[in-house]
Amino acid sequence: MFVQNLRAKNPLIHCITNYVTVNDVANAIIACGASPIMADDINEVAEITKISDALVINLGTLNERTVKSMKASLKQANLDDKITVLDPVGASVSKFRSSVAKELLKEFRFSVIKGNLSEIKFLNDLKSSSKGVDISDKDKDESLENIAFIARNLATKTGAIIVITGQTDIISDENTTYICKNGNSMMAEFSGSGCILAGLIAAFVCANKDMPLKAALMAVCCNGVAGDLAKQKNVLTKVGNMTFKQNLIDEIYKMSDDKIEDLAKFEEIE
């Protein structure tokens, strides 16, 4: 149903994202059944957001010019009640990045916030450290129960669905929390798997607005199942990380609701 709805509606996803992974994000959005537009110039972003179905904001290659564009697009998206996804890449790495992340959270509403545990802890005003844009080694040892609590707490503060990526992914609003155990270590062997996921979440949620939490969960499952299937190909052919990335996007393209139902490993937790 979720994939079927997405492909039937073919929503337009506006991404103000980072220059490292922009091509992969665009292709993954196409693969899942949506259409990407990657405009980031201040002279057009509000117009682009207005005609789009969802907006993705990614802080990966942040600069003063794109911050202005992000704010203009978010203002328009909130005005029109569009689906908005924040990917606070490396939120605590620098003072500039930290201040922008907090400003956006204070000034605008987000439908979904997706990040690793270090990024989500920072947004939650909890002590965190990060290894560049990756989760810190210390945060990798956090218990699943604590991570779920952190997700629900930020969801309560912001009204957003919170997705925390890791060995086990957490998907939560203020009341209900799911875990997804799909995915594998190969997904950390190339730059962009998290950025791809943000695009998928935007596409799934805006195509299934009546069930946003379940739609976000299905996006995470889609990405994880695709990663598992791509790894199986890698094992058979003994190829490297770039072929894995290509296979991941191919598997997103071939995804179906039945495949997710058969292969997704998720459950609701307390």
Backbone as CSV, one residue per row, in Angstrom:
resi,resn,N_x,N_y,N_z,CA_x,CA_y,CA_z,C_x,C_y,C_z
1,MET,0.822,-1.208,0.000,0.000,0.000,0.000,0.857,1.259,0.000
2,PHE,1.897,1.293,0.842,2.711,2.504,0.963,3.514,2.769,-0.311
3,VAL,4.148,1.723,-0.841,4.905,1.868,-2.089,3.946,2.122,-3.244
4,GLN,2.838,1.411,-3.255,1.838,1.588,-4.310,1.304,3.018,-4.329
5,ASN,0.981,3.552,-3.166,0.515,4.941,-3.083,1.563,5.910,-3.599
6,LEU,2.807,5.670,-3.214,3.909,6.546,-3.617,4.053,6.572,-5.128
7,ARG,4.043,5.409,-5.738,4.251,5.355,-7.188,3.041,5.870,-7.962
8,ALA,1.871,5.730,-7.372,0.669,6.263,-8.029,0.651,7.791,-8.004
9,LYS,1.130,8.355,-6.913,1.072,9.814,-6.743,2.285,10.531,-7.326
10,ASN,3.433,9.850,-7.416,4.663,10.438,-7.965,4.905,11.854,-7.429
11,PRO,5.047,12.000,-6.104,5.199,13.342,-5.525,6.512,14.008,-5.921
12,LEU,6.501,15.325,-5.924,7.695,16.119,-6.215,8.384,16.457,-4.898
13,ILE,9.646,16.067,-4.780,10.404,16.250,-3.546,11.486,17.302,-3.765
14,HIS,11.368,18.426,-3.070,12.364,19.495,-3.150,13.446,19.232,-2.109
15,CYS,14.671,19.124,-2.557,15.795,18.849,-1.655,16.802,19.988,-1.691
16,ILE,17.042,20.593,-0.536,18.198,21.477,-0.384,19.188,20.651,0.417
17,THR,20.064,20.011,-0.303,20.885,18.966,0.298,22.352,19.225,0.022
18,ASN,23.200,18.289,0.412,24.636,18.558,0.288,25.182,18.116,-1.061
19,TYR,26.272,18.748,-1.457,26.815,18.539,-2.794,27.552,17.212,-2.942
20,VAL,27.865,16.576,-1.830,28.580,15.296,-1.872,27.663,14.198,-2.400
21,THR,26.389,14.223,-1.988,25.496,13.093,-2.253,24.269,13.447,-3.083
22,VAL,24.223,14.644,-3.627,23.001,15.127,-4.277,22.554,14.217,-5.422
23,ASN,23.480,13.691,-6.199,23.117,12.833,-7.326,22.506,11.517,-6.850
24,ASP,23.094,10.945,-5.802,22.565,9.687,-5.267,21.169,9.882,-4.679
25,VAL,20.968,10.989,-3.984,19.653,11.276,-3.401,18.613,11.422,-4.509
26,ALA,18.941,12.160,-5.547,18.002,12.351,-6.656,17.641,11.021,-7.303
27,ASN,18.638,10.173,-7.536,18.373,8.891,-8.184,17.585,7.942,-7.291
28,ALA,17.828,7.986,-5.988,17.060,7.147,-5.065,15.603,7.599,-5.001
29,ILE,15.384,8.908,-5.038,14.012,9.431,-5.045,13.277,8.973,-6.304
30,ILE,13.956,9.027,-7.445,13.360,8.514,-8.683,13.078,7.023,-8.550
31,ALA,14.030,6.283,-7.996,13.896,4.828,-7.873,12.691,4.426,-7.034
32,CYS,12.384,5.201,-6.005,11.267,4.825,-5.125,9.914,5.208,-5.712
33,GLY,9.909,6.041,-6.757,8.657,6.388,-7.411,8.267,7.844,-7.326
34,ALA,9.141,8.672,-6.770,8.878,10.109,-6.672,9.739,10.859,-7.686
35,SER,9.639,12.184,-7.677,10.435,13.021,-8.577,11.217,14.037,-7.759
36,PRO,12.526,14.165,-8.003,13.337,15.109,-7.238,13.516,16.440,-7.953
37,ILE,13.685,17.489,-7.170,14.160,18.767,-7.694,15.116,19.329,-6.650
38,MET,16.318,19.696,-7.082,17.398,19.989,-6.142,17.775,21.473,-6.135
39,ALA,16.803,22.344,-6.304,17.042,23.787,-6.382,17.478,24.354,-5.036
40,ASP,18.501,25.234,-5.049,18.934,25.837,-3.781,19.266,27.321,-3.891
41,ASP,18.889,27.970,-4.988,19.154,29.401,-5.125,18.022,30.208,-4.497
42,ILE,18.391,31.230,-3.751,17.425,32.040,-3.011,16.374,32.670,-3.920
43,ASN,16.719,32.877,-5.206,15.792,33.529,-6.125,14.633,32.641,-6.579
44,GLU,14.710,31.344,-6.282,13.634,30.462,-6.748,13.145,29.442,-5.730
45,VAL,13.857,29.279,-4.609,13.534,28.148,-3.729,12.109,28.191,-3.176
46,ALA,11.615,29.359,-2.812,10.255,29.434,-2.272,9.229,29.011,-3.324
47,GLU,9.440,29.436,-4.564,8.549,29.031,-5.654,8.587,27.525,-5.864
48,ILE,9.802,26.963,-5.817,9.958,25.521,-6.017,9.273,24.753,-4.893
49,THR,9.463,25.204,-3.668,8.816,24.543,-2.531,7.301,24.598,-2.662
50,LYS,6.790,25.717,-3.142,5.335,25.898,-3.259,4.706,24.864,-4.191
51,ILE,5.412,24.500,-5.247,4.854,23.528,-6.195,5.223,22.089,-5.839
52,SER,6.043,21.910,-4.815,6.487,20.573,-4.415,5.557,19.984,-3.363
53,ASP,5.696,18.679,-3.153,4.885,17.981,-2.154,5.609,17.818,-0.826
54,ALA,6.924,17.916,-0.844,7.709,17.774,0.389,9.034,18.498,0.223
55,LEU,9.639,18.821,1.357,10.916,19.536,1.392,11.884,18.792,2.297
56,VAL,13.086,18.538,1.780,14.158,17.924,2.569,15.251,18.957,2.791
57,ILE,15.629,19.154,4.051,16.714,20.064,4.411,17.853,19.234,4.987
58,ASN,19.018,19.301,4.342,20.192,18.523,4.743,21.348,19.487,4.999
59,LEU,21.956,19.395,6.168,22.994,20.350,6.568,24.407,19.923,6.187
60,GLY,24.544,18.927,5.329,25.853,18.323,5.061,26.932,19.266,4.580
61,THR,26.638,20.121,3.603,27.632,21.080,3.099,27.084,22.492,3.299
62,LEU,26.919,22.831,4.543,26.267,24.078,4.936,27.095,25.300,4.554
63,ASN,26.423,26.362,4.093,27.082,27.650,3.892,26.041,28.756,4.040
64,GLU,26.498,29.990,4.166,25.585,31.104,4.428,24.531,31.261,3.338
65,ARG,24.930,31.017,2.102,23.990,31.165,0.987,22.846,30.159,1.106
66,THR,23.189,28.890,1.385,22.134,27.879,1.437,21.288,27.987,2.702
67,VAL,21.848,28.545,3.769,21.037,28.760,4.977,19.873,29.697,4.657
68,LYS,20.150,30.767,3.914,19.079,31.695,3.519,18.028,30.978,2.674
69,SER,18.499,30.118,1.780,17.573,29.365,0.934,16.743,28.388,1.755
70,MET,17.393,27.720,2.704,16.672,26.788,3.578,15.548,27.492,4.326
71,LYS,15.854,28.660,4.865,14.848,29.390,5.644,13.701,29.876,4.763
72,ALA,14.018,30.318,3.561,12.963,30.766,2.643,12.044,29.604,2.262
73,SER,12.643,28.450,2.000,11.849,27.277,1.638,11.031,26.762,2.810
74,LEU,11.625,26.735,3.982,10.903,26.267,5.167,9.730,27.186,5.503
75,LYS,9.930,28.485,5.330,8.836,29.430,5.570,7.659,29.120,4.650
76,GLN,7.963,28.879,3.380,6.908,28.560,2.414,6.269,27.208,2.733
77,ALA,7.093,26.232,3.073,6.581,24.889,3.375,5.654,24.904,4.584
78,ASN,6.041,25.616,5.626,5.189,25.714,6.816,3.898,26.463,6.507
79,LEU,3.997,27.496,5.687,2.812,28.270,5.302,1.797,27.392,4.569
80,ASP,2.315,26.498,3.722,1.450,25.630,2.914,1.225,24.259,3.550
81,ASP,1.732,24.073,4.760,1.580,22.802,5.482,2.136,21.621,4.688
82,LYS,3.335,21.803,4.125,4.012,20.732,3.386,4.747,19.801,4.354
83,ILE,5.019,18.596,3.887,5.869,17.674,4.637,7.301,18.196,4.592
84,THR,7.938,18.276,5.758,9.320,18.758,5.853,10.165,17.742,6.608
85,VAL,11.354,17.475,6.080,12.283,16.526,6.702,13.601,17.236,6.961
86,LEU,14.075,17.179,8.204,15.367,17.757,8.571,16.377,16.639,8.768
87,ASP,17.507,16.750,8.078,18.639,15.835,8.256,19.803,16.666,8.792
88,PRO,19.973,16.720,10.129,20.952,17.630,10.742,22.367,17.058,10.731
89,VAL,22.906,16.863,9.542,24.195,16.186,9.380,25.290,16.909,10.164
90,GLY,25.958,16.180,11.050,27.064,16.744,11.825,26.675,17.942,12.660
91,ALA,25.477,17.925,13.224,24.915,19.114,13.881,25.808,19.729,14.944
92,SER,26.610,18.938,15.634,27.432,19.477,16.727,28.898,19.661,16.349
93,VAL,29.231,19.492,15.067,30.643,19.491,14.655,31.287,20.869,14.768
94,SER,30.538,21.932,14.444,31.091,23.288,14.486,30.067,24.239,15.093
95,LYS,30.541,25.398,15.529,29.633,26.397,16.099,28.608,26.859,15.066
96,PHE,29.061,27.063,13.838,28.153,27.505,12.773,27.058,26.471,12.528
97,ARG,27.459,25.237,12.373,26.507,24.160,12.106,25.538,23.977,13.278
98,SER,26.077,24.060,14.484,25.250,23.913,15.686,24.205,25.013,15.774
99,SER,24.633,26.247,15.519,23.707,27.377,15.641,22.624,27.316,14.575
100,VAL,22.989,26.918,13.364,21.995,26.814,12.295,20.979,25.720,12.610
101,ALA,21.455,24.578,13.077,20.546,23.478,13.416,19.538,23.910,14.473
102,LYS,20.017,24.583,15.506,19.126,25.034,16.580,18.172,26.135,16.090
103,GLU,18.671,27.030,15.243,17.814,28.088,14.678,16.661,27.495,13.877
104,LEU,16.978,26.540,13.015,15.940,25.933,12.185,14.891,25.234,13.043
105,LEU,15.367,24.563,14.081,14.450,23.848,14.972,13.544,24.814,15.733
106,LYS,14.088,25.980,16.067,13.324,26.978,16.819,12.329,27.730,15.935
107,GLU,12.721,28.006,14.702,11.926,28.887,13.841,10.890,28.168,12.979
108,PHE,11.081,26.854,12.757,10.220,26.159,11.795,9.713,24.827,12.342
109,ARG,8.618,24.350,11.752,8.053,23.045,12.095,8.593,21.991,11.133
110,PHE,8.917,20.838,11.685,9.362,19.721,10.856,8.440,18.528,11.051
111,SER,8.145,17.852,9.946,7.332,16.638,10.015,8.152,15.466,10.527
112,VAL,9.398,15.398,10.074,10.310,14.313,10.449,11.702,14.891,10.661
113,ILE,12.375,14.413,11.699,13.790,14.723,11.914,14.539,13.401,11.907
114,LYS,15.509,13.268,11.007,16.271,12.029,10.870,17.748,12.279,11.114
115,GLY,18.359,11.497,11.979,19.783,11.651,12.216,20.343,10.460,12.959
116,ASN,21.669,10.440,13.111,22.242,9.411,13.973,22.071,9.846,15.426
117,LEU,22.436,8.971,16.348,22.171,9.259,17.755,22.896,10.511,18.230
118,SER,24.132,10.728,17.792,24.883,11.914,18.216,24.165,13.191,17.791
119,GLU,23.644,13.209,16.573,22.930,14.386,16.070,21.621,14.614,16.821
120,ILE,20.890,13.537,17.070,19.603,13.663,17.763,19.811,14.057,19.220
121,LYS,20.842,13.538,19.859,21.137,13.939,21.239,21.449,15.426,21.303
122,PHE,22.195,15.929,20.341,22.512,17.361,20.321,21.237,18.195,20.201
123,LEU,20.349,17.824,19.305,19.096,18.567,19.143,18.223,18.474,20.384
124,ASN,18.432,17.431,21.165,17.664,17.194,22.385,18.307,17.848,23.599
125,ASP,19.351,18.668,23.363,20.081,19.352,24.437,20.732,18.372,25.406
126,LEU,21.150,17.218,24.877,21.870,16.231,25.672,23.333,16.242,25.266
127,LYS,24.200,15.847,26.183,25.627,15.814,25.897,25.901,14.793,24.806
128,SER,26.589,15.241,23.773,26.905,14.332,22.673,28.233,14.732,22.063
129,SER,28.819,13.806,21.369,30.034,14.084,20.607,29.883,13.371,19.284
130,SER,30.575,13.850,18.278,30.452,13.202,16.980,31.815,13.063,16.343
131,LYS,31.907,12.115,15.428,33.138,11.844,14.692,32.923,12.383,13.279
132,GLY,33.143,13.694,13.123,32.784,14.328,11.865,31.278,14.303,11.707
133,VAL,30.809,13.702,10.614,29.363,13.583,10.409,28.846,12.216,10.853
134,ASP,29.712,11.394,11.443,29.323,10.058,11.886,29.041,10.036,13.377
135,ILE,28.340,8.997,13.821,28.057,8.824,15.236,29.359,8.600,16.004
136,SER,29.439,9.117,17.218,30.637,8.925,18.035,30.689,7.496,18.547
137,ASP,31.903,7.026,18.848,32.067,5.673,19.384,31.339,5.523,20.715
138,LYS,31.349,6.577,21.525,30.687,6.529,22.831,29.182,6.339,22.671
139,ASP,28.588,7.057,21.721,27.142,6.958,21.530,26.717,5.599,20.982
140,LYS,27.648,4.869,20.355,27.318,3.535,19.841,26.966,2.563,20.964
141,ASP,27.406,2.868,22.190,27.167,1.971,23.324,25.853,2.255,24.052
142,GLU,25.099,3.258,23.604,23.842,3.614,24.269,22.838,2.462,24.154
143,SER,22.082,2.208,25.218,21.103,1.120,25.197,19.910,1.485,24.323
144,LEU,19.251,0.456,23.796,18.088,0.667,22.943,16.979,1.394,23.695
145,GLU,16.810,1.074,24.966,15.780,1.722,25.785,16.045,3.216,25.909
146,ASN,17.311,3.585,26.128,17.664,5.003,26.233,17.462,5.734,24.907
147,ILE,17.820,5.070,23.815,17.659,5.690,22.502,16.180,5.944,22.219
148,ALA,15.341,4.967,22.567,13.896,5.132,22.368,13.362,6.289,23.203
149,PHE,13.850,6.419,24.426,13.431,7.526,25.292,13.846,8.863,24.691
150,ILE,15.068,8.940,24.185,15.573,10.166,23.562,14.707,10.542,22.355
151,ALA,14.344,9.542,21.556,13.501,9.796,20.380,12.134,10.334,20.788
152,ARG,11.504,9.699,21.759,10.172,10.149,22.194,10.231,11.540,22.813
153,ASN,11.309,11.818,23.524,11.454,13.124,24.155,11.551,14.233,23.107
154,LEU,12.364,14.020,22.076,12.488,15.036,21.025,11.192,15.137,20.219
155,ALA,10.525,14.018,20.023,9.234,14.050,19.329,8.222,14.889,20.101
156,THR,8.229,14.760,21.416,7.317,15.542,22.256,7.652,17.026,22.191
157,LYS,8.943,17.349,22.198,9.376,18.749,22.147,9.027,19.415,20.819
158,THR,9.179,18.678,19.731,9.103,19.283,18.399,7.812,18.983,17.643
159,GLY,7.105,17.936,18.045,5.940,17.504,17.283,6.299,16.725,16.037
160,ALA,7.582,16.438,15.856,8.055,15.721,14.672,8.163,14.223,14.946
161,ILE,8.098,13.443,13.892,8.494,12.039,13.961,10.014,12.010,13.980
162,ILE,10.583,11.195,14.852,12.036,11.118,14.983,12.528,9.779,14.453
163,VAL,13.501,9.825,13.564,14.151,8.621,13.052,15.614,8.676,13.465
164,ILE,16.033,7.692,14.255,17.429,7.601,14.685,18.039,6.385,14.010
165,THR,19.028,6.623,13.160,19.649,5.534,12.419,20.802,4.939,13.209
166,GLY,21.030,3.662,12.998,22.109,2.964,13.690,22.039,1.492,13.369
167,GLN,22.701,0.683,14.171,22.647,-0.762,13.953,21.195,-1.245,13.990
168,THR,20.421,-0.683,14.915,18.967,-0.838,14.934,18.362,0.549,14.796
169,ASP,17.496,0.726,13.820,16.891,2.039,13.594,15.674,2.226,14.494
170,ILE,15.505,3.453,14.978,14.361,3.822,15.815,13.481,4.792,15.033
171,ILE,12.170,4.538,15.053,11.209,5.420,14.396,10.118,5.705,15.420
172,SER,9.932,6.978,15.785,9.057,7.255,16.924,8.354,8.599,16.810
173,ASP,7.105,8.642,17.311,6.495,9.911,17.656,6.447,9.977,19.177
174,GLU,5.639,10.869,19.734,5.659,11.024,21.193,5.015,9.852,21.930
175,ASN,4.243,9.030,21.202,3.509,7.942,21.855,3.938,6.542,21.442
176,THR,4.340,6.382,20.211,4.574,5.050,19.646,5.983,4.965,19.073
177,THR,6.666,3.859,19.379,8.046,3.678,18.935,8.206,2.329,18.243
178,TYR,8.830,2.353,17.069,9.160,1.136,16.336,10.673,0.999,16.227
179,ILE,11.128,-0.243,16.100,12.512,-0.494,15.729,12.528,-1.262,14.414
180,CYS,13.563,-1.041,13.631,13.768,-1.774,12.382,15.183,-2.340,12.401
181,LYS,15.293,-3.639,12.149,16.584,-4.316,12.226,17.142,-4.680,10.858
182,ASN,16.568,-4.138,9.812,17.143,-4.347,8.481,18.349,-3.438,8.290
183,GLY,19.104,-3.699,7.230,20.306,-2.912,6.959,21.541,-3.637,7.443
184,ASN,22.706,-3.148,7.047,23.958,-3.829,7.355,25.121,-2.857,7.284
185,SER,26.286,-3.328,7.668,27.464,-2.456,7.784,27.933,-1.902,6.445
186,MET,27.602,-2.544,5.336,28.006,-2.022,4.030,27.384,-0.663,3.750
187,MET,26.276,-0.365,4.400,25.600,0.907,4.155,26.369,2.083,4.729
188,ALA,27.353,1.792,5.574,28.232,2.837,6.100,29.544,2.916,5.324
189,GLU,29.675,2.111,4.275,30.918,2.056,3.513,30.917,2.988,2.306
190,PHE,29.866,3.771,2.161,29.867,4.819,1.139,29.164,6.038,1.711
191,SER,29.482,7.197,1.173,28.886,8.440,1.650,27.522,8.636,1.006
192,GLY,26.489,8.774,1.858,25.190,9.119,1.302,24.020,8.249,1.685
193,SER,24.242,7.158,2.414,23.105,6.281,2.732,22.079,7.002,3.604
194,GLY,22.543,7.827,4.529,21.618,8.593,5.363,20.882,9.658,4.573
195,CYS,21.587,10.294,3.644,20.958,11.317,2.798,19.876,10.696,1.921
196,ILE,20.174,9.513,1.386,19.187,8.779,0.596,17.947,8.503,1.431
197,LEU,18.161,8.060,2.672,17.033,7.739,3.541,16.142,8.954,3.780
198,ALA,16.735,10.121,3.971,15.931,11.335,4.180,15.018,11.594,2.989
199,GLY,15.539,11.399,1.780,14.718,11.561,0.583,13.589,10.549,0.518
200,LEU,13.888,9.296,0.877,12.860,8.256,0.883,11.768,8.567,1.899
201,ILE,12.174,9.018,3.082,11.195,9.356,4.121,10.247,10.443,3.629
202,ALA,10.801,11.489,3.022,9.958,12.575,2.504,8.957,12.043,1.486
203,ALA,9.430,11.176,0.589,8.561,10.632,-0.451,7.458,9.757,0.141
204,PHE,7.825,8.849,1.031,6.843,7.941,1.628,5.811,8.701,2.456
205,VAL,6.268,9.662,3.254,5.346,10.355,4.156,4.386,11.250,3.382
206,CYS,4.873,11.982,2.394,3.960,12.887,1.683,2.969,12.123,0.811
207,ALA,3.300,10.887,0.445,2.368,10.069,-0.332,1.389,9.303,0.552
208,ASN,1.647,9.302,1.863,0.801,8.574,2.812,0.555,9.440,4.044
209,LYS,0.016,10.642,3.810,-0.097,11.648,4.869,-1.008,11.229,6.016
210,ASP,-1.930,10.324,5.753,-2.856,9.913,6.804,-2.215,8.965,7.810
211,MET,-1.040,8.419,7.476,-0.316,7.503,8.366,1.165,7.870,8.400
212,PRO,1.516,9.053,8.873,2.902,9.517,8.746,3.927,8.665,9.489
213,LEU,3.607,8.209,10.697,4.567,7.395,11.446,4.812,6.067,10.742
214,LYS,3.744,5.409,10.322,3.897,4.130,9.620,4.595,4.330,8.280
215,ALA,4.332,5.460,7.627,4.993,5.746,6.356,6.491,5.945,6.547
216,ALA,6.873,6.658,7.606,8.297,6.828,7.903,8.945,5.483,8.205
217,LEU,8.238,4.640,8.955,8.735,3.293,9.240,8.936,2.509,7.950
218,MET,7.971,2.570,7.033,8.085,1.831,5.780,9.239,2.352,4.922
219,ALA,9.514,3.644,4.985,10.667,4.198,4.267,11.967,3.624,4.819
220,VAL,12.064,3.554,6.141,13.258,2.983,6.777,13.385,1.506,6.414
221,CYS,12.268,0.783,6.441,12.288,-0.633,6.074,12.676,-0.818,4.607
222,CYS,12.139,0.021,3.734,12.484,-0.034,2.313,13.984,0.114,2.114
223,ASN,14.557,1.104,2.769,15.993,1.346,2.656,16.789,0.170,3.211
224,GLY,16.364,-0.351,4.367,17.078,-1.458,4.994,16.976,-2.745,4.205
225,VAL,15.778,-3.067,3.719,15.596,-4.266,2.898,16.419,-4.161,1.620
226,ALA,16.408,-2.995,0.990,17.222,-2.785,-0.212,18.701,-3.000,0.094
227,GLY,19.144,-2.516,1.261,20.528,-2.723,1.670,20.863,-4.183,1.878
228,ASP,19.938,-4.927,2.468,20.164,-6.358,2.688,20.247,-7.115,1.367
229,LEU,19.370,-6.785,0.434,19.389,-7.445,-0.870,20.638,-7.066,-1.664
230,ALA,21.050,-5.815,-1.547,22.276,-5.373,-2.226,23.495,-6.093,-1.670
231,LYS,23.515,-6.325,-0.368,24.641,-7.045,0.236,24.704,-8.478,-0.259
232,GLN,23.551,-9.111,-0.423,23.528,-10.477,-0.951,24.188,-10.531,-2.322
233,LYS,23.922,-9.533,-3.153,24.565,-9.464,-4.472,26.069,-9.287,-4.330
234,ASN,26.479,-8.440,-3.379,27.900,-8.198,-3.171,28.630,-9.468,-2.763
235,VAL,28.010,-10.249,-1.894,28.620,-11.497,-1.429,28.807,-12.457,-2.598
236,LEU,27.806,-12.520,-3.473,27.867,-13.442,-4.606,28.899,-13.014,-5.642
237,THR,28.998,-11.715,-5.890,29.863,-11.222,-6.965,31.209,-10.699,-6.482
238,LYS,31.356,-10.550,-5.160,32.616,-10.096,-4.548,33.072,-8.750,-5.109
239,VAL,32.134,-7.810,-5.179,32.459,-6.474,-5.678,32.595,-5.509,-4.506
240,GLY,32.853,-4.241,-4.810,33.167,-3.274,-3.763,32.016,-2.369,-3.378
241,ASN,32.379,-1.286,-2.666,31.354,-0.436,-2.055,30.560,0.389,-3.065
242,MET,31.168,0.773,-4.175,30.437,1.577,-5.153,29.415,0.735,-5.918
243,THR,29.748,-0.517,-6.170,28.765,-1.415,-6.775,27.631,-1.672,-5.799
244,PHE,27.965,-1.771,-4.505,26.929,-1.928,-3.482,25.951,-0.754,-3.532
245,LYS,26.480,0.473,-3.633,25.606,1.651,-3.700,24.681,1.570,-4.912
246,GLN,25.225,1.187,-6.040,24.401,1.059,-7.246,23.334,-0.013,-7.051
247,ASN,23.728,-1.139,-6.450,22.767,-2.215,-6.200,21.687,-1.788,-5.209
248,LEU,22.068,-0.961,-4.223,21.097,-0.447,-3.258,20.002,0.345,-3.969
249,ILE,20.399,1.255,-4.840,19.413,2.065,-5.569,18.596,1.190,-6.518
250,ASP,19.237,0.195,-7.142,18.496,-0.750,-7.982,17.418,-1.483,-7.181
251,GLU,17.765,-1.890,-5.956,16.803,-2.627,-5.126,15.667,-1.718,-4.644
252,ILE,15.961,-0.448,-4.427,14.884,0.506,-4.120,13.933,0.595,-5.315
253,TYR,14.495,0.633,-6.504,13.682,0.686,-7.728,12.775,-0.539,-7.851
254,LYS,13.270,-1.694,-7.427,12.519,-2.955,-7.547,11.640,-3.244,-6.329
255,MET,11.605,-2.329,-5.369,10.880,-2.560,-4.116,9.369,-2.605,-4.348
256,SER,8.705,-3.383,-3.500,7.245,-3.474,-3.527,6.734,-3.605,-2.100
257,ASP,5.451,-3.362,-1.918,4.859,-3.544,-0.591,4.976,-4.993,-0.137
258,ASP,4.789,-5.928,-1.063,4.898,-7.350,-0.715,6.311,-7.703,-0.272
259,LYS,7.302,-7.140,-0.944,8.692,-7.428,-0.583,9.013,-6.886,0.804
260,ILE,8.531,-5.688,1.102,8.742,-5.131,2.442,8.043,-5.997,3.484
261,GLU,6.812,-6.409,3.190,6.070,-7.245,4.139,6.800,-8.558,4.411
262,ASP,7.403,-9.135,3.374,8.094,-10.419,3.520,9.442,-10.290,4.219
263,LEU,10.167,-9.202,3.984,11.566,-9.125,4.399,11.857,-8.124,5.515
264,ALA,10.941,-7.213,5.776,11.197,-6.205,6.817,11.189,-6.847,8.199
265,LYS,12.118,-6.384,9.026,12.233,-6.887,10.405,11.998,-5.712,11.355
266,PHE,10.726,-5.469,11.682,10.399,-4.348,12.559,9.402,-4.788,13.616
267,GLU,9.352,-4.040,14.695,8.386,-4.305,15.761,8.179,-3.044,16.577
268,GLU,7.043,-2.973,17.226,6.770,-1.876,18.150,7.361,-2.220,19.508
269,ILE,7.960,-1.230,20.170,8.536,-1.451,21.493,7.935,-0.460,22.482
270,GLU,8.084,-0.769,23.753,7.588,0.115,24.814,8.490,1.335,24.946
